[in-house]
C-alpha cells in the first residue's frame, strides 16, 4: 500500500493509486450488482489497432521518419508516430508536424495523441495549439487538450482550463476540475459543491472525491449528505464516506503534479482521460 503521507506527482487516477480512487474497495455480491450504466462501450478494434499506443517499434527512429509516418502512414502508424514524437527531444519540426498534420487529422485518435505529444514537448506554440484543441468536435481530444495545458502551464492557461468546466462531456469537465484543484485547492470549494450535484454520476463522484481535500463545514455537510443518500449509486456514497475520513492536508499533497499519469505503463493508459480499449 502507498504511504498516505506521500506527496505524489500523479493524478487521482484509478490506474495510478487504486486505493485512493473513487469506487475502490467495492465488493459486489454478484454480477447483478456490478454497475454497467457508465458510458463504457465494448469496442471492435483489431489487435493491431490496440497496439497503436506501443511506440517501441519507433524507438531509435529519427524524428524525420516519425514525421513521415504521421503524414503518410495508415491510421495506426499515424497514431503511433504522434505519440512517439512526444517522447523525443522538442524540436520545431516535431511541433510543426503535430500541429499541421496531427491536429488536422481526420482520425480523432491521431488528434488526441497529437495534443498529448504537444503537452509532452511543451512551449508556447504547443500551448496555443492545445488551446485550439479545446474546441475539437471529439470530447476525448478536448479532454486531452486540458491535460496538455495543465502540463505546459497550468497557471498561464487557467482561464482556458476554467472555461472547460462548461463542456458537455464529463471527461473534459473532470480534467478541468482536477487541474483547478491542483492550483486553487480549497478555494475551489464552490465549484466542487456545484459539481457534486451534476447530472453525470462520474462528475458527482469526482467532485465528492476532491471535497476530501477541503477543510470546511460546507464540504463536510455535503459529504455526509451524499454518504447517507440512498438515491445515489453505491460508488458515489462510498466515495463520500471515504472522503469524510480523509485528512484534507494529506489529500491535497497528493495533487502536486500534472493531471497526466506518468507512472502508468499499460498501453493506452498514459493519461487521465484515456478511453479504455475493451
KESEDO-684589 format. One record per residue: x negated, y, z negated of N, C-alpha, C in turn. Coordinates in steps of 0.02 Angstrom, whole numbers, padded with zeros to 5 digits, always signed. Layout:
REM KESEDO-684589
XYZXYZXYZ ...
//
This chain:
REM KESEDO-684589
-00042-00060+00000+00000+00000+00000-00044+00062+00000 -00019+00115+00031-00057+00177+00034-00055+00213-00032 -00110+00245-00050-00113+00285-00110-00063+00343-00103 -00014+00349-00148+00036+00402-00140+00007+00472-00147 -00053+00476-00176-00084+00542-00183-00125+00561-00121 -00130+00515-00074-00174+00528-00017-00143+00581+00028 -00183+00631+00047-00161+00681+00095-00183+00656+00164 -00135+00645+00207-00150+00616+00272-00143+00666+00328 -00169+00647+00386-00162+00689+00445-00106+00664+00490 -00070+00615+00468-00019+00586+00511+00050+00611+00494 +00098+00597+00536+00167+00619+00525+00205+00571+00481 +00266+00589+00464+00310+00543+00429+00341+00497+00481 +00300+00458+00512+00322+00415+00567+00326+00344+00542 +00380+00308+00556+00385+00239+00533+00327+00196+00555 +00293+00215+00610+00239+00174+00634+00173+00191+00600 +00172+00245+00561+00109+00264+00527+00109+00238+00456 +00158+00257+00417+00163+00235+00348+00234+00210+00337 +00248+00148+00354+00317+00123+00349+00348+00132+00280 +00306+00125+00227+00334+00129+00160+00359+00198+00143 +00339+00249+00183+00361+00317+00170+00416+00338+00218 +00435+00295+00263+00480+00316+00316+00553+00306+00298 +00597+00345+00329+00668+00334+00317+00688+00263+00337 +00728+00231+00295+00752+00164+00310+00708+00108+00286 +00649+00125+00256+00605+00072+00234+00635+00036+00174 +00627-00029+00171+00649-00068+00114+00719-00096+00119 +00752-00082+00175+00820-00109+00184+00815-00184+00196 +00857-00222+00162+00857-00295+00169+00928-00318+00188 +00943-00319+00254+01010-00339+00274+01025-00412+00255 +01087-00424+00235+01107-00491+00216+01114-00536+00277 +01129-00507+00333+01138-00547+00394+01139-00501+00454 +01144-00531+00514+01142-00491+00575+01198-00439+00577 +01254-00455+00545+01310-00409+00548+01296-00344+00509 +01245-00345+00465+01229-00286+00426+01176-00242+00458 +01150-00264+00515+01097-00226+00548+01130-00174+00593 +01110-00110+00583+01139-00057+00623+01114-00060+00694 +01161-00057+00742+01142-00058+00812+01171+00002+00849 +01197+00050+00811+01229+00108+00843+01180+00163+00860 +01118+00158+00838+01069+00211+00850+01042+00203+00920 +01031+00258+00956+01025+00256+01028+00963+00220+01054 +00955+00157+01036+00903+00115+01062+00933+00070+01116 +00903+00070+01174+00929+00030+01229+00878-00022+01248 +00903-00077+01274+00859-00130+01297+00840-00114+01369 +00776-00107+01381+00752-00089+01447+00739-00150+01491 +00726-00137+01555+00711-00191+01602+00643-00179+01635 +00597-00148+01599+00532-00134+01627+00494-00199+01639 +00454-00198+01692+00413-00255+01708+00352-00257+01661 +00319-00315+01655+00258-00317+01614+00206-00265+01636 +00200-00253+01700+00152-00203+01723+00172-00133+01700 +00237-00118+01703+00259-00052+01680+00247-00044+01605 +00256-00098+01567+00245-00094+01495+00172-00083+01478 +00128-00098+01525+00057-00089+01514+00031-00021+01538 +00077+00022+01559+00056+00086+01587+00020+00130+01536 +00034+00120+01472+00001+00161+01421-00067+00133+01400 -00086+00077+01428-00152+00049+01414-00202+00080+01461 -00243+00125+01435-00291+00161+01478-00357+00125+01485 -00362+00065+01456-00425+00028+01460-00450+00018+01532 -00406+00004+01580-00430-00005+01649-00466+00056+01677 -00453+00115+01649-00486+00176+01674-00544+00198+01630 -00559+00158+01580-00615+00176+01536-00680+00175+01575 -00718+00228+01571-00780+00233+01608-00772+00263+01677 -00710+00274+01698-00696+00305+01762-00702+00380+01756 -00731+00413+01806-00739+00485+01801-00672+00520+01812 -00671+00584+01794-00608+00623+01797-00582+00627+01868 -00626+00630+01918-00603+00636+01987-00562+00576+02008 -00583+00516+01987-00546+00455+02004-00478+00454+01969 -00476+00478+01907-00413+00480+01870-00366+00530+01904 -00392+00586+01925-00351+00636+01958-00324+00608+02024 -00365+00570+02059-00343+00539+02121-00284+00492+02108 -00288+00453+02054-00232+00409+02036-00170+00449+02017 -00180+00504+01982-00124+00546+01962-00088+00576+02022 -00126+00591+02074-00098+00623+02133-00068+00572+02181 -00103+00516+02192-00084+00470+02245-00062+00401+02222 -00066+00386+02158-00051+00319+02134+00024+00305+02131 +00040+00242+02117+00110+00225+02106+00129+00248+02036 +00192+00242+02016+00212+00270+01951+00171+00244+01892 +00155+00180+01891+00116+00153+01836+00046+00183+01836 +00015+00188+01894-00052+00217+01899-00051+00291+01879 +00002+00326+01897+00006+00397+01880+00015+00407+01805 +00056+00364+01774+00065+00369+01701-00001+00356+01665 -00035+00304+01685-00098+00286+01653-00150+00340+01663 -00152+00368+01723-00202+00420+01738-00189+00482+01696 -00125+00500+01688-00109+00559+01648-00134+00551+01577 -00120+00494+01547-00143+00482+01478-00219+00480+01475 -00251+00449+01524-00323+00443+01523-00357+00510+01529 -00328+00556+01566-00357+00623+01572-00357+00658+01504 -00310+00643+01463-00308+00673+01396-00360+00645+01349 -00390+00589+01367-00440+00558+01325-00511+00581+01343 -00517+00616+01398-00583+00638+01420-00600+00707+01394 -00657+00732+01416-00678+00800+01398-00632+00851+01432 -00612+00902+01395-00571+00954+01426-00608+00986+01485 -00574+00993+01540-00603+01025+01599-00548+01061+01636 -00568+01111+01673-00519+01149+01713-00485+01103+01764 -00524+01057+01793-00495+01013+01844-00443+00967+01814 -00456+00941+01754-00407+00897+01721-00344+00934+01704 -00351+00993+01675-00293+01033+01656-00253+01051+01718 -00287+01072+01771-00253+01090+01834-00213+01031+01860 -00243+00972+01861-00210+00913+01888-00148+00895+01847 -00155+00898+01781-00099+00881+01737-00041+00931+01746 -00058+00994+01756-00006+01045+01764+00025+01041+01834 -00018+01041+01886+00005+01045+01954+00037+00981+01980 +00013+00924+01955+00039+00860+01979+00077+00822+01924 +00047+00816+01865+00079+00777+01812+00147+00806+01791 +00149+00871+01778+00211+00902+01755+00260+00914+01811 +00237+00906+01873+00282+00914+01930+00306+00847+01957 +00287+00793+01926+00303+00726+01950+00378+00713+01944 +00404+00673+01991+00474+00655+01987+00488+00604+01931 +00436+00569+01910+00443+00519+01858+00438+00552+01789 +00490+00545+01749+00491+00579+01684+00436+00554+01638 +00419+00489+01643+00366+00463+01601+00299+00494+01618 +00287+00506+01682+00225+00539+01702+00223+00609+01672 +00279+00644+01674+00281+00712+01646+00270+00709+01570 +00300+00661+01538+00291+00655+01465+00218+00641+01448 +00186+00595+01484+00117+00579+01470+00071+00637+01488 +00090+00675+01540+00050+00733+01559+00050+00787+01505 +00109+00800+01476+00111+00850+01423+00077+00825+01360 +00081+00760+01348+00044+00731+01292-00031+00742+01302 -00055+00729+01363-00126+00738+01377-00147+00811+01370 -00104+00856+01392-00119+00928+01384-00125+00946+01311 -00084+00916+01270-00090+00928+01198-00156+00905+01171 -00181+00850+01198-00247+00824+01177-00303+00870+01200 -00297+00896+01261-00351+00938+01288-00351+01008+01257 -00291+01034+01244-00286+01099+01211-00303+01157+01257 -00302+01216+01227-00318+01277+01264-00256+01315+01284 -00267+01377+01305-00213+01422+01321-00169+01400+01379 -00200+01376+01432-00161+01355+01490-00120+01293+01474 -00149+01248+01434-00112+01188+01413-00052+01209+01371 -00062+01258+01327-00007+01281+01286+00048+01313+01326 +00030+01353+01375+00080+01385+01418+00120+01332+01456 +00085+01280+01479+00120+01226+01515+00166+01188+01469 +00145+01178+01407+00188+01143+01359+00250+01185+01343 +00242+01250+01339+00300+01294+01328+00350+01285+01385 +00324+01284+01447+00369+01275+01504+00402+01206+01502 +00366+01155+01478+00393+01087+01475+00449+01081+01424 +00455+01130+01379+00511+01129+01331+00578+01139+01367 +00577+01157+01431+00638+01164+01470+00648+01107+01519 +00607+01054+01513+00612+00998+01558+00681+00965+01552 +00709+00939+01607+00775+00908+01602+00776+00843+01561 +00718+00811+01553+00715+00749+01515+00701+00765+01441 +00742+00740+01395+00732+00758+01324+00667+00732+01295 +00642+00676+01320+00580+00649+01291+00520+00688+01314 +00524+00720+01371+00472+00767+01392+00473+00828+01347 +00533+00853+01334+00540+00911+01290+00514+00895+01220 +00531+00836+01195+00508+00816+01129+00432+00811+01126 +00403+00784+01180+00330+00779+01183+00298+00849+01187 +00332+00895+01220+00306+00963+01225+00301+00995+01156 +00350+00983+01113+00347+01009+01045+00287+00981+01008 +00275+00916+01017+00217+00884+00986+00152+00918+01011 +00149+00929+01076+00089+00961+01105+00078+01030+01077 +00131+01070+01072+00125+01138+01045+00103+01135+00972 +00129+01088+00935+00109+01080+00865+00034+01065+00861 +00009+01024+00905-00062+01007+00905-00105+01065+00928 -00085+01099+00981-00126+01151+01010-00131+01212+00964 -00074+01235+00940-00074+01294+00897-00006+01301+00864 +00004+01265+00810+00069+01263+00776+00093+01333+00758 +00050+01374+00731+00070+01441+00711+00082+01486+00770 +00038+01483+00820+00044+01526+00878+00107+01514+00918 +00130+01452+00919+00189+01434+00958+00250+01423+00913 +00248+01451+00853+00302+01439+00805+00371+01461+00832 +00373+01516+00870+00437+01540+00896+00467+01490+00945 +00425+01461+00988+00449+01411+01036+00471+01348+01000 +00431+01328+00950+00449+01268+00912+00515+01279+00875 +00523+01338+00846+00586+01352+00811+00645+01352+00859 +00635+01377+00919+00689+01377+00968+00711+01306+00986 +00665+01258+00979+00681+01189+00995+00731+01159+00945 +00741+01192+00888+00791+01169+00841+00862+01171+00871 +00870+01211+00924+00935+01217+00956+00945+01167+01013 +00895+01124+01024+00901+01075+01078+00959+01027+01063 +00984+00995+01116+01041+00950+01106+01020+00877+01098 +00955+00864+01090+00932+00795+01081+00897+00789+01014 +00912+00735+00979+00886+00728+00911+00811+00725+00908 +00777+00695+00957+00704+00688+00954+00670+00756+00958 +00696+00800+01000+00668+00867+01006+00676+00906+00941 +00737+00904+00914+00751+00940+00852+00709+00911+00795 +00704+00845+00791+00665+00814+00738+00592+00836+00741 +00563+00836+00800+00492+00855+00806+00482+00928+00786 +00530+00970+00806+00525+01040+00786+00532+01048+00710 +00578+01010+00681+00589+01013+00609+00526+00992+00571 +00495+00938+00593+00434+00914+00560+00378+00965+00567 +00369+00992+00627+00316+01042+00638+00326+01103+00593 +00387+01127+00591+00401+01186+00550+00393+01172+00476 +00410+01111+00455+00400+01094+00385+00326+01095+00368 +00284+01074+00414+00212+01074+00402+00186+01144+00390 +00213+01192+00426+00188+01260+00420+00225+01301+00367 +00287+01286+00354+00327+01327+00309+00343+01293+00242 +00339+01228+00241+00351+01193+00178+00420+01207+00150 +00422+01226+00086+00486+01235+00052+00528+01292+00081 +00496+01337+00117+00533+01392+00148+00581+01368+00202 +00572+01306+00223+00616+01279+00275+00682+01252+00245 +00691+01260+00181+00750+01232+00147+00816+01248+00182 +00830+01310+00202+00895+01323+00234+00906+01281+00297 +00853+01273+00336+00858+01233+00397+00870+01159+00380 +00834+01134+00330+00842+01064+00311+00912+01051+00284 +00938+01097+00245+01006+01089+00218+01057+01087+00275 +01048+01132+00323+01094+01133+00380+01090+01069+00420 +01029+01046+00434+01021+00985+00475+01041+00922+00437 +01044+00926+00371+01067+00868+00333+01141+00856+00343 +01175+00904+00377+01245+00896+00395+01254+00885+00470 +01199+00874+00506+01202+00867+00578+01245+00808+00599 +01272+00813+00659+01312+00757+00685+01270+00695+00695 +01207+00705+00715+01163+00648+00727+01141+00617+00661 +01153+00553+00654+01131+00517+00594+01055+00521+00586 +01020+00518+00642+00947+00520+00638+00923+00587+00611 +00954+00641+00633+00934+00706+00608+00951+00713+00534 +01008+00689+00513+01025+00692+00442+00973+00653+00402 +00954+00596+00427+00906+00554+00392+00839+00589+00384 +00815+00621+00438+00750+00655+00434+00753+00718+00392 +00809+00755+00396+00816+00814+00355+00816+00795+00281 +00852+00742+00265+00853+00717+00196+00784+00695+00175 +00749+00661+00219+00681+00639+00204+00636+00698+00187 +00640+00752+00226+00597+00810+00215+00618+00849+00153 +00680+00844+00133+00701+00878+00071+00665+00850+00010 +00634+00792+00017+00593+00765-00037+00535+00811-00054 +00515+00854-00007+00460+00899-00019+00480+00968-00043 +00542+00976-00062+00567+01041-00084+00587+01038-00157 +00554+01076-00199+00568+01078-00271+00618+01134-00284 +00682+01118-00273+00735+01168-00279+00799+01133-00297 +00838+01163-00340+00901+01131-00362+00948+01119-00304 +00947+01163-00254+00991+01154-00197+00972+01090-00159 +00908+01077-00154+00885+01016-00120+00907+00955-00161 +00896+00958-00226+00915+00901-00268+00990+00888-00267 +01029+00942-00269+01101+00934-00267+01122+00899-00201 +01092+00920-00146+01110+00891-00082+01089+00817-00079 +01030+00802-00104+01006+00733-00105+01052+00688-00146 +01072+00712-00204+01116+00673-00247+01185+00663-00214 +01208+00715-00179+01272+00709-00146+01269+00656-00090 +01215+00657-00052+01209+00609+00003+01199+00538-00024 +01159+00532-00076+01145+00466-00105+01210+00432-00129 +01257+00473-00151+01319+00445-00176+01377+00446-00127 +01364+00465-00065+01416+00472-00015+01425+00406+00023 +01477+00370+00008+01489+00305+00039+01506+00310+00113 +01521+00369+00137+01536+00377+00208+01472+00381+00250 +01416+00393+00216+01352+00396+00252+01326+00325+00266 +01291+00315+00321+01259+00250+00333+01211+00233+00276 +01203+00169+00264+01161+00147+00209+01090+00174+00214 +01063+00178+00274+00994+00201+00283+00987+00274+00262 +01038+00315+00273+01035+00385+00253+01041+00390+00177 +01086+00352+00148+01093+00353+00075+01029+00330+00040 +00998+00278+00065+00938+00252+00033+00880+00301+00041 +00878+00336+00098+00827+00387+00107+00836+00443+00056 +00898+00462+00043+00911+00513-00007+00890+00489-00077 +00905+00427-00092+00887+00400-00158+00812+00401-00169 +00774+00383-00117+00701+00384-00124+00675+00456-00129 +00707+00501-00092+00686+00571-00093+00695+00601-00163 +00747+00581-00198+00760+00606-00265+00701+00589-00311 +00674+00530-00302+00620+00506-00346+00550+00531-00325 +00545+00563-00268+00480+00584-00242+00454+00646-00279 +00388+00652-00282+00357+00712-00309+00349+00761-00251 +00381+00820-00253+00379+00866-00196+00309+00886-00174 +00265+00899-00222+00198+00919-00204+00160+00865-00169 +00163+00804-00195+00130+00747-00162+00159+00736-00093 +00224+00743-00088+00257+00732-00023+00231+00783+00028 +00227+00846+00009+00205+00897+00057+00134+00886+00079 +00092+00859+00035+00022+00848+00054+00014+00795+00109 +00065+00757+00121+00063+00708+00175+00072+00741+00243 +00089+00805+00242+00104+00840+00305+00049+00891+00321 -00013+00871+00316-00069+00917+00328-00090+00919+00400 -00068+00870+00441-00093+00866+00510-00039+00878+00560 -00051+00856+00622-00004+00867+00676+00052+00816+00676 +00101+00828+00718+00157+00781+00723+00139+00720+00763 +00080+00720+00794+00059+00661+00832+00038+00605+00786 +00038+00545+00811+00020+00486+00772-00048+00461+00794 -00101+00490+00767-00168+00472+00789-00189+00403+00769 -00159+00376+00716-00183+00313+00689-00149+00252+00719 -00098+00263+00760-00063+00205+00789-00105+00175+00845 -00103+00109+00850-00141+00076+00903-00098+00032+00946 -00032+00038+00939+00012+00000+00982+00023+00036+01048 +00018+00001+01104+00029+00034+01169+00096+00068+01170 +00096+00130+01192+00158+00166+01198+00184+00196+01134 +00146+00192+01080+00170+00217+01016+00122+00268+00987 +00093+00310+01030+00042+00355+01006+00068+00422+00983 +00132+00436+00990+00159+00499+00967+00225+00489+00931 +00243+00541+00895+00303+00538+00853+00365+00520+00892 +00373+00548+00950+00437+00541+00985+00438+00488+01039 +00388+00445+01043+00386+00397+01098+00445+00349+01094 +00477+00338+01151+00532+00289+01153+00505+00219+01145 +00541+00176+01110+00518+00106+01106+00528+00071+01172 +00480+00030+01191+00485-00010+01251+00509-00079+01231 +00574-00090+01233+00603-00153+01211+00619-00199+01271 
//
